[in-house]
Amino acid sequence: MTKAEFNSTRSHIHHGVKTGLAAVLAYIAAEWLRLPFGYWAAISAVIVMQVSVADSIRMCWYRFSGTAVGAVIAAVAILAFPDDTPMTILALFLSVAFCAYMTRYNARYRMAAITTVIVFLASLGQPERLVFGMERVLEIALGVSCAFIVSVALWPQRAGDVLRARLRRQFTALADLYGDVLDAFLNRQNMLALDPLERLERDVAADRSLLKSVLRHERLLYRDDTATLGLQLDTLETCLPHLRAMLHSLNDAQDQGYDILMEAELRALSAATRDVLTALGRGGTPDVIPLAEALDAAHTRLNDLRGQGVTRRFSLQMLMKFFSFYHSQRFMARVLLRHAPGPADS
């Protein structure tokens, strides 16, 4: 997993200690079971050990399942082909070619090909080739098991914890950026750069892969509130396009800036929106009543201005710019009202 949260010095020190410990445990376990090639266990532990628990589980399953498939293929090759050089070459070619082709459907066949080669070739000349080959499989399984135990038991680096912290920061960043955009709009439509929004969009896209790791792997061991994590991520993904639309309206420089008559109502709506965003980022249940009231107050104020005919003095371009910005702001607030958990959900 190439997330910055897993690239700290502390994380890699922990990873180094855990990897060394897993290799030692695997070798000791192989010696205790009197397996002659314990280094295969140590090698397997080193290969599958990853910084995060989710990636370690994924690699353990990948190597273990691939090893099992490769062992079966090697056993078939040992039983089906005579132990002479031409047949050995043919059996090796067919088994490896089959595994390589099957990677089209499942990546574990890449590991199966490696296991097939190890079991099939290492057992050449042995009196009991199947037994010898299965001992190598047991050594690999030992290494995988030791890596799994150490990854989960010692300093577990959980993707769920990282995702929770990332979402909290991103909700705060979204609330701050939302406030900056509104301030710029009310300050006679000063233009803003898109860079902060684009960084936030990239971060949220990376969060989706983190959530998939939690759902596919860590949920097997830990009881994370994945419903809340999913709701937070869905909310971010839904709000960001509305904020982009607000920025697009703000940066439309076809006319000169002008004062906004609804400044007080828009600021109240912004403050209520940011409060809900901050509460959602913390994983809590926000108070959406102020947001609903601010939304109604802004709509009432706009209707009053239109009824008084105040908006007639503005150009069509100015009106389009305002309504585009305002409706994006309203849509974002309605997204939060829809996504925020109610009392029955908390």
NUVEX-386592 format. One line per 5 residues: their letters; for each residue x, y, z of N, C-alpha, C. Coordinates in steps of 0.1 Angstrom, whole numbers, plus 5000, padded with zeros to 4 digits. Layout:
NUVEX-386592
A	X Y Z X Y Z X Y Z; ...
***
This chain:
NUVEX-386592
MTKAE	5009 4988 5000 5000 5000 5000 5009 5012 5000; 5007 5021 4991 5016 5033 4989 5010 5045 4994; 5004 5045 5006 4998 5057 5012 5009 5063 5021; 5008 5077 5021 5018 5084 5029 5018 5081 5044; 5006 5077 5049 5005 5074 5063 5013 5061 5067
FNSTR	5016 5053 5057 5023 5041 5060 5038 5043 5057; 5043 5055 5053 5056 5057 5049 5064 5065 5060; 5059 5066 5072 5066 5073 5082 5078 5064 5087; 5088 5071 5093 5100 5064 5099 5095 5054 5109; 5086 5058 5118 5081 5048 5128 5075 5036 5122
SHIHH	5067 5038 5112 5060 5026 5105 5070 5017 5100; 5081 5022 5093 5090 5013 5087 5100 5007 5097; 5102 5013 5108 5110 5007 5119 5102 4995 5124; 5089 4997 5127 5080 4986 5131 5080 4975 5121; 5079 4979 5108 5079 4969 5097 5092 4961 5097
GVKTG	5103 4967 5099 5116 4960 5099 5116 4950 5110; 5112 4954 5122 5113 4945 5134 5103 4933 5131; 5091 4936 5126 5081 4926 5124 5086 4916 5114; 5092 4921 5103 5096 4912 5092 5107 4903 5097; 5117 4909 5105 5128 4900 5110 5122 4890 5120
LAAVL	5113 4894 5128 5107 4885 5138 5099 4874 5131; 5092 4877 5120 5084 4867 5113 5094 4857 5106; 5105 4861 5101 5114 4852 5094 5121 4843 5105; 5124 4848 5117 5130 4840 5127 5120 4830 5132; 5108 4834 5134 5097 4824 5139 5095 4813 5129
AYIAA	5095 4817 5116 5092 4807 5106 5104 4797 5105; 5116 4802 5106 5127 4793 5106 5127 4783 5118; 5124 4789 5130 5124 4781 5142 5113 4770 5141; 5102 4774 5136 5090 4765 5135 5094 4754 5125; 5101 4757 5114 5105 4746 5105 5115 4737 5111
EWLRL	5125 4742 5119 5134 4734 5126 5128 4725 5136; 5118 4730 5143 5111 4723 5154 5103 4711 5147; 5098 4713 5135 5091 4703 5128 5100 4694 5120; 5113 4696 5121 5123 4688 5114 5122 4689 5099; 5118 4700 5094 5118 4702 5079 5132 4706 5075
PFGYW	5137 4699 5065 5151 4701 5061 5154 4715 5055; 5145 4721 5049 5148 4734 5042 5140 4745 5048; 5143 4749 5060 5136 4759 5067 5137 4773 5061; 5147 4775 5053 5149 4788 5047 5137 4791 5038; 5130 4781 5032 5118 4784 5024 5107 4791 5033
AAISA	5106 4786 5045 5097 4793 5054 5100 4807 5057; 5113 4810 5060 5118 4823 5062 5116 4832 5050; 5119 4827 5038 5117 4835 5026 5102 4838 5024; 5094 4829 5026 5079 4831 5025 5074 4842 5034; 5079 4842 5047 5075 4852 5057 5080 4866 5052
VIVMQ	5092 4867 5047 5097 4880 5042 5088 4885 5030; 5085 4876 5021 5078 4880 5009 5064 4885 5013; 5057 4879 5022 5043 4883 5024 5041 4894 5034; 5051 4896 5042 5050 4907 5053 5049 4921 5046; 5039 4928 5049 5037 4942 5044 5035 4951 5056
VSVAD	5036 4964 5052 5035 4974 5063 5021 4974 5070; 5011 4973 5062 4997 4974 5067 4992 4960 5069; 4982 4959 5079 4976 4946 5081 4968 4941 5068; 4961 4951 5062 4953 4947 5050 4961 4942 5039; 4973 4948 5037 4982 4943 5026 4988 4930 5030
SIRMC	4991 4928 5043 4997 4915 5048 4987 4904 5046; 4974 4906 5049 4964 4896 5047 4962 4893 5033; 4962 4903 5024 4961 4901 5010 4972 4893 5005; 4985 4896 5009 4996 4889 5004 4997 4874 5009; 4993 4873 5022 4992 4859 5028 4982 4850 5020
WYRFS	4971 4856 5018 4961 4848 5010 4965 4845 4996; 4972 4855 4990 4977 4854 4976 4987 4843 4976; 4997 4843 4985 5007 4833 4985 5002 4819 4989; 4994 4819 4999 4989 4806 5004 4980 4799 4994; 4970 4807 4988 4961 4801 4978 4969 4797 4965
GTAVG	4978 4805 4961 4987 4802 4949 4995 4790 4952; 5001 4789 4964 5009 4777 4967 5001 4764 4967; 4988 4765 4972 4980 4753 4972 4977 4749 4958; 4973 4759 4949 4971 4755 4935 4983 4750 4928; 4994 4756 4931 5007 4751 4925 5011 4738 4929
AVIAA	5008 4734 4942 5011 4721 4947 5003 4710 4940; 4990 4713 4938 4982 4704 4931 4987 4701 4917; 4990 4712 4910 4995 4711 4896 5008 4703 4896; 5017 4706 4905 5030 4699 4906 5028 4684 4909; 5018 4681 4918 5016 4667 4921 5010 4660 4908
VAILA	5002 4666 4901 4997 4660 4888 5008 4657 4879; 5017 4667 4877 5028 4666 4868 5038 4654 4873; 5040 4653 4886 5049 4642 4891 5042 4629 4888; 5029 4628 4890 5023 4615 4888 5021 4611 4873; 5019 4621 4865 5016 4619 4851 5028 4617 4842
FPDDT	5039 4622 4846 5051 4621 4837 5062 4613 4843; 5069 4605 4835 5080 4597 4840 5092 4606 4844; 5100 4600 4852 5111 4608 4858 5124 4606 4849; 5123 4612 4837 5134 4613 4828 5135 4627 4822; 5146 4630 4816 5149 4644 4812 5139 4649 4801
PMTIL	5136 4642 4790 5126 4647 4781 5112 4649 4787; 5108 4640 4795 5094 4641 4801 5094 4652 4812; 5106 4653 4819 5107 4664 4829 5106 4678 4822; 5113 4680 4811 5112 4692 4804 5098 4695 4799; 5091 4685 4793 5078 4686 4788 5068 4690 4799
ALFLS	5069 4682 4811 5060 4685 4822 5062 4699 4828; 5075 4703 4828 5077 4717 4833 5071 4727 4824; 5073 4725 4811 5068 4735 4801 5053 4736 4802; 5046 4724 4802 5031 4724 4802 5026 4730 4815; 5031 4726 4826 5026 4731 4839 5028 4746 4841
VAFCA	5040 4751 4837 5042 4766 4838 5034 4773 4828; 5034 4768 4816 5026 4775 4806 5011 4776 4809; 5006 4765 4815 4992 4765 4820 4990 4776 4831; 4999 4777 4840 4997 4787 4851 4998 4801 4845; 5008 4803 4836 5009 4816 4830 4997 4820 4822
YMTRY	4991 4811 4815 4978 4814 4808 4967 4817 4818; 4966 4810 4829 4955 4812 4838 4956 4825 4846; 4968 4832 4846 4968 4845 4852 4959 4854 4845; 4954 4851 4833 4944 4859 4827 4931 4860 4835; 4928 4849 4843 4916 4849 4851 4919 4852 4866
NARYR	4931 4848 4871 4933 4850 4885 4948 4852 4887; 4952 4863 4894 4966 4865 4896 4973 4855 4904; 4966 4847 4912 4972 4837 4921 4980 4827 4913; 4977 4825 4900 4984 4815 4892 4998 4819 4890; 5001 4832 4892 5016 4835 4891 5023 4829 4902
MAAIT	5017 4829 4914 5024 4823 4925 5023 4808 4924; 5012 4803 4918 5011 4788 4915 5022 4784 4906; 5026 4792 4896 5037 4788 4887 5050 4786 4895; 5052 4796 4904 5065 4795 4912 5065 4783 4921; 5054 4780 4927 5053 4768 4936 5055 4755 4928
TVIVF	5048 4755 4916 5050 4743 4907 5064 4740 4904; 5072 4751 4900 5086 4749 4897 5094 4744 4909; 5091 4750 4921 5098 4746 4933 5096 4731 4936; 5083 4728 4937 5079 4714 4941 5084 4704 4930; 5082 4707 4918 5085 4697 4907 5100 4695 4905
LASLG	5107 4706 4905 5122 4705 4902 5129 4701 4915; 5126 4706 4926 5133 4703 4939 5131 4688 4942; 5121 4682 4938 5118 4668 4941 5125 4658 4931; 5131 4663 4921 5138 4654 4911 5148 4645 4918; 5148 4633 4916 5158 4624 4921 5155 4619 4936
QPERL	5144 4624 4942 5141 4620 4955 5133 4607 4955; 5135 4598 4965 5127 4585 4964 5112 4587 4965; 5108 4597 4973 5093 4599 4974 5091 4614 4971; 5089 4616 4958 5088 4630 4953 5076 4637 4958; 5065 4631 4959 5053 4638 4964 5055 4642 4979
VFGME	5060 4633 4987 5063 4637 5001 5073 4648 5002; 5083 4647 4994 5093 4658 4994 5087 4671 4990; 5079 4671 4979 5073 4683 4975 5063 4689 4985; 5055 4681 4991 5046 4686 5001 5053 4692 5013; 5065 4687 5016 5072 4693 5027 5076 4707 5024
RVLEI	5079 4710 5011 5082 4723 5007 5070 4732 5008; 5059 4727 5005 5046 4734 5006 5043 4737 5021; 5046 4728 5030 5045 4730 5044 5054 4741 5049; 5066 4742 5044 5075 4752 5048 5070 4766 5043; 5065 4767 5031 5059 4779 5026 5047 4783 5035
ALGVS	5038 4774 5038 5027 4777 5047 5031 4781 5061; 5042 4776 5066 5047 4780 5079 5051 4795 5078; 5058 4798 5068 5062 4812 5066 5051 4822 5065; 5041 4818 5057 5029 4826 5056 5022 4828 5069; 5020 4817 5077 5013 4817 5089 5020 4826 5099
CAFIV	5034 4825 5100 5041 4833 5109 5040 4848 5106; 5041 4851 5093 5039 4865 5089 5026 4871 5093; 5015 4863 5091 5002 4867 5094 5000 4870 5109; 5005 4861 5117 5004 4862 5132 5012 4875 5137; 5024 4877 5132 5032 4888 5136 5025 4901 5131
SVALW	5020 4901 5119 5014 4913 5114 5002 4918 5122; 4994 4908 5126 4982 4911 5133 4984 4914 5148; 4994 4907 5154 4996 4907 5168 5005 4919 5173; 5015 4923 5165 5025 4932 5169 5024 4945 5161; 5021 4956 5168 5020 4969 5161 5012 4969 5148
PQRAG	5000 4965 5149 4992 4964 5136 4989 4977 5130; 4993 4979 5118 4991 4991 5110 4978 4989 5102; 4967 4994 5107 4954 4991 5102 4950 5002 5091; 4945 4997 5080 4940 5006 5070 4928 5013 5075; 4920 5007 5083 4908 5013 5088 4911 5026 5097
DVLRA	4922 5025 5105 4926 5036 5113 4931 5047 5104; 4939 5044 5094 4944 5054 5085 4933 5061 5077; 4924 5053 5073 4912 5059 5065 4904 5068 5074; 4902 5064 5086 4894 5073 5095 4901 5086 5098; 4914 5086 5100 4922 5098 5102 4922 5107 5089
RLRRQ	4923 5100 5077 4923 5107 5065 4910 5114 5062; 4899 5107 5065 4886 5113 5062 4883 5125 5072; 4888 5124 5084 4886 5135 5093 4894 5148 5087; 4906 5146 5083 4913 5157 5077 4907 5162 5064; 4902 5153 5056 4896 5158 5044 4883 5165 5045
FTALA	4875 5161 5055 4863 5169 5058 4866 5183 5063; 4877 5184 5071 4881 5197 5076 4886 5205 5064; 4894 5199 5055 4899 5206 5043 4887 5210 5034; 4877 5202 5033 4866 5205 5024 4858 5217 5031; 4856 5217 5044 4849 5228 5050 4857 5241 5049
DLYGD	4870 5240 5050 4879 5252 5049 4878 5258 5035; 4879 5249 5025 4879 5253 5011 4866 5259 5007; 4855 5253 5013 4842 5258 5010 4841 5272 5016; 4846 5274 5028 4846 5288 5033 4854 5298 5025; 4865 5293 5020 4874 5302 5012 4866 5306 4999
VLDAF	4860 5296 4993 4853 5298 4980 4841 5308 4982; 4834 5307 4993 4823 5316 4996 4828 5330 4999; 4839 5331 5007 4845 5344 5010 4849 5351 4997; 4855 5344 4988 4860 5349 4975 4848 5354 4967; 4837 5346 4967 4825 5350 4959 4819 5362 4965
LNRQN	4818 5364 4978 4812 5375 4984 4821 5388 4983; 4834 5385 4982 4843 5396 4980 4845 5400 4966; 4834 5403 4959 4833 5407 4945 4839 5397 4936; 4838 5384 4939 4841 5373 4931 4856 5373 4927; 4864 5373 4937 4879 5371 4935 4881 5356 4930
MLALD	4890 5355 4920 4892 5341 4915 4901 5333 4925; 4899 5320 4925 4907 5311 4933 4913 5300 4924; 4925 5295 4928 4931 5284 4921 4924 5271 4923; 4925 5262 4914 4919 5249 4915 4927 5239 4922; 4940 5242 4925 4949 5232 4930 4944 5226 4943
PLERL	4939 5233 4953 4935 5226 4966 4924 5217 4963; 4914 5220 4955 4903 5211 4952 4908 5199 4944; 4917 5200 4935 4922 5189 4928 4930 5179 4937; 4938 5185 4947 4945 5176 4956 4935 5168 4965; 4924 5175 4969 4914 5169 4977 4907 5158 4969
ERDVA	4904 5160 4956 4898 5150 4948 4907 5138 4947; 4920 5140 4945 4929 5129 4944 4930 5121 4957; 4930 5128 4968 4930 5121 4981 4917 5113 4983; 4906 5118 4980 4893 5111 4982 4893 5099 4972; 4898 5100 4960 4899 5088 4951 4908 5077 4958
ADRSL	4919 5081 4964 4927 5071 4971 4920 5065 4983; 4911 5072 4989 4904 5067 5000 4895 5055 4996; 4890 5056 4984 4881 5045 4979 4889 5032 4979; 4901 5032 4975 4909 5019 4975 4912 5015 4989; 4914 5024 4998 4916 5021 5012 4904 5014 5018
LKSVL	4892 5020 5015 4880 5014 5020 4878 5000 5015; 4882 4997 5002 4881 4984 4996 4890 4974 5004; 4902 4979 5008 4911 4970 5016 4905 4967 5029; 4898 4977 5036 4892 4974 5048 4881 4964 5047; 4873 4965 5036 4861 4957 5034 4865 4943 5030
RHERL	4876 4942 5022 4880 4929 5017 4889 4921 5026; 4896 4927 5035 4906 4920 5043 4905 4923 5058; 4905 4935 5062 4906 4938 5076 4893 4934 5083; 4882 4935 5076 4869 4932 5082 4868 4918 5087; 4877 4909 5081 4877 4895 5086 4882 4894 5100
LYRDD	4890 4904 5105 4896 4903 5118 4891 4914 5128; 4887 4926 5123 4884 4937 5131 4869 4941 5129; 4864 4947 5139 4850 4952 5138 4850 4967 5136; 4854 4971 5124 4853 4985 5121 4839 4989 5117; 4835 5002 5120 4822 5007 5116 4823 5011 5101
TATLG	4823 5001 5093 4825 5003 5078 4813 5011 5072; 4801 5010 5079 4790 5018 5074 4792 5032 5075; 4798 5037 5086 4801 5051 5088 4812 5055 5079; 4823 5047 5077 4833 5050 5068 4828 5052 5054; 4819 5042 5050 4814 5043 5036 4805 5056 5034
LQLDT	4797 5059 5045 4789 5071 5044 4797 5083 5043; 4808 5084 5051 4817 5096 5050 4823 5097 5036; 4828 5086 5031 4834 5087 5017 4824 5090 5007; 4812 5084 5007 4801 5088 4998 4798 5103 4998; 4797 5108 5010 4794 5122 5012 4805 5131 5006
LETCL	4817 5128 5008 4828 5135 5002 4827 5135 4987; 4825 5123 4982 4825 5121 4967 4813 5128 4961; 4802 5130 4968 4791 5137 4963 4792 5152 4964; 4799 5157 4975 4800 5171 4977 4810 5177 4968; 4821 5170 4965 4831 5176 4957 4827 5182 4943
PHLRA	4819 5175 4936 4814 5181 4923 4807 5194 4925; 4799 5195 4935 4792 5207 4938 4801 5219 4941; 4812 5216 4949 4822 5226 4952 4830 5230 4939; 4832 5220 4931 4839 5223 4918 4830 5233 4910; 4817 5230 4910 4807 5239 4902 4807 5253 4908
MLHSL	4808 5254 4921 4809 5267 4928 4822 5274 4923; 4833 5267 4923 4846 5273 4919 4845 5277 4904; 4838 5269 4896 4837 5273 4882 4829 5286 4880; 4818 5287 4888 4810 5299 4887 4818 5311 4892; 4826 5309 4903 4834 5320 4909 4844 5325 4899
NDAQD	4851 5316 4892 4862 5319 4883 4857 5323 4869; 4844 5324 4867 4839 5329 4854 4841 5345 4854; 4851 5349 4847 4855 5363 4847 4849 5371 4835; 4838 5368 4831 4832 5375 4819 4826 5388 4823; 4824 5391 4836 4819 5404 4840 4827 5408 4852
QGYDI	4825 5421 4856 4832 5427 4867 4825 5422 4880; 4832 5422 4891 4826 5418 4904 4815 5427 4909; 4807 5422 4917 4796 5430 4923 4793 5425 4937; 4786 5433 4944 4782 5429 4958 4770 5420 4958; 4770 5411 4968 4759 5401 4969 4749 5406 4979
LMEAE	4736 5408 4976 4726 5413 4985 4723 5403 4996; 4725 5390 4993 4722 5379 5002 4734 5375 5010; 4743 5384 5013 4756 5380 5019 4753 5374 5033; 4744 5380 5041 4742 5374 5054 4736 5360 5054; 4727 5358 5045 4721 5345 5044 4730 5334 5038
LRALS	4739 5338 5029 4748 5329 5023 4759 5325 5034; 4763 5335 5042 4773 5332 5052 4767 5323 5063; 4754 5325 5066 4748 5316 5076 4747 5302 5070; 4744 5301 5058 4743 5288 5051 4757 5281 5051; 4767 5289 5048 4781 5284 5048 4785 5279 5062
AATRD	4782 5287 5072 4786 5283 5086 4779 5270 5090; 4766 5269 5087 4759 5256 5090 4764 5245 5082; 4767 5247 5070 4773 5236 5062 4786 5231 5067; 4795 5241 5070 4808 5237 5076 4807 5230 5089; 4797 5234 5097 4795 5226 5110 4792 5212 5107
VLTAL	4783 5209 5098 4779 5196 5095 4790 5188 5089; 4798 5194 5080 4810 5187 5075 4820 5183 5085; 4822 5192 5095 4832 5189 5105 4827 5178 5114; 4814 5178 5117 4808 5167 5126 4809 5154 5119; 4806 5154 5106 4806 5141 5098 4820 5136 5097
GRGGT	4830 5145 5096 4844 5141 5096 4849 5134 5109; 4843 5138 5120 4846 5132 5133 4838 5119 5135; 4830 5115 5126 4822 5103 5127 4810 5104 5136; 4807 5117 5140 4795 5119 5149 4782 5121 5141; 4772 5124 5148 4759 5127 5142 4757 5142 5143
PDVIP	4757 5149 5132 4756 5164 5132 4742 5168 5135; 4742 5180 5140 4729 5187 5142 4725 5194 5128; 4716 5188 5121 4713 5193 5108 4702 5204 5108; 4696 5206 5119 4685 5216 5120 4689 5230 5116; 4701 5235 5122 4705 5248 5117 4708 5249 5102
LAEAL	4713 5238 5096 4715 5238 5082 4702 5239 5074; 4692 5231 5079 4679 5232 5072 4673 5246 5073; 4674 5252 5085 4669 5265 5087 4676 5275 5079; 4689 5274 5078 4697 5284 5069 4693 5282 5055; 4691 5270 5051 4687 5267 5037 4673 5274 5034
DAAHT	4664 5272 5043 4651 5279 5041 4652 5294 5042; 4660 5299 5051 4661 5314 5052 4667 5320 5039; 4677 5313 5033 4683 5318 5021 4673 5318 5009; 4665 5307 5009 4655 5306 4998 4644 5317 5000; 4640 5319 5012 4630 5329 5015 4635 5343 5011
RLNDL	4647 5346 5015 4653 5359 5012 4654 5361 4996; 4658 5351 4989 4658 5352 4975 4645 5354 4969; 4634 5348 4974 4621 5350 4969 4616 5364 4972; 4620 5369 4983 4616 5383 4987 4623 5393 4977; 4636 5391 4974 4643 5400 4965 4637 5399 4951
RGQGV	4633 5387 4947 4627 5386 4934 4613 5393 4933; 4606 5391 4944 4592 5397 4945 4593 5412 4945; 4604 5418 4950 4605 5432 4950 4611 5438 4937; 4615 5428 4928 4620 5433 4915 4634 5437 4916; 4641 5435 4927 4655 5440 4929 4664 5433 4918
TRRFS	4662 5421 4915 4671 5414 4906 4670 5419 4892; 4660 5427 4888 4659 5431 4874 4670 5441 4870; 4677 5447 4879 4687 5456 4876 4701 5449 4872; 4701 5437 4875 4713 5429 4872 4713 5424 4857; 4725 5423 4851 4725 5417 4838 4723 5402 4838
LQMLM	4719 5397 4827 4717 5382 4826 4729 5374 4830; 4741 5379 4826 4753 5372 4829 4756 5372 4844; 4753 5383 4851 4754 5384 4865 4745 5374 4872; 4732 5374 4867 4722 5365 4873 4726 5351 4872; 4731 5347 4860 4734 5333 4857 4746 5329 4866
KFFSF	4756 5338 4868 4767 5335 4877 4762 5333 4891; 4754 5342 4896 4749 5341 4910 4741 5328 4911; 4731 5325 4903 4723 5314 4904 4730 5301 4903; 4740 5300 4894 4749 5288 4893 4756 5286 4906; 4762 5296 4912 4769 5294 4925 4759 5291 4936
YHSQR	4748 5298 4937 4739 5296 4947 4732 5282 4947; 4729 5278 4935 4722 5264 4934 4732 5253 4937; 4745 5255 4934 4755 5245 4938 4757 5245 4953; 4756 5257 4959 4757 5257 4974 4744 5250 4980; 4733 5253 4974 4721 5246 4979 4721 5231 4978
FMARV	4726 5227 4966 4726 5212 4963 4736 5205 4973; 4747 5212 4976 4757 5206 4985 4750 5205 4999; 4743 5216 5003 4736 5215 5016 4726 5204 5017; 4719 5202 5006 4709 5191 5005 4715 5177 5005; 4727 5176 4999 4734 5164 5000 4737 5160 5014
LLRHA	4742 5170 5022 4745 5168 5036 4733 5165 5044; 4722 5171 5041 4709 5167 5048 4705 5153 5045; 4708 5149 5033 4704 5135 5029 4714 5125 5034; 4726 5128 5035 4737 5118 5039 4739 5118 5054; 4736 5129 5061 4738 5129 5075 4729 5119 5082
PGPAD	4735 5110 5091 4727 5100 5098 4717 5107 5107; 4705 5102 5107 4694 5107 5117 4695 5100 5130; 4687 5104 5140 4688 5098 5153 4686 5083 5153; 4678 5078 5144 4677 5063 5144 4689 5056 5139; 4698 5063 5132 4710 5057 5126 4722 5058 5135
S	4721 5066 5145 4733 5069 5153 4734 5058 5164
***
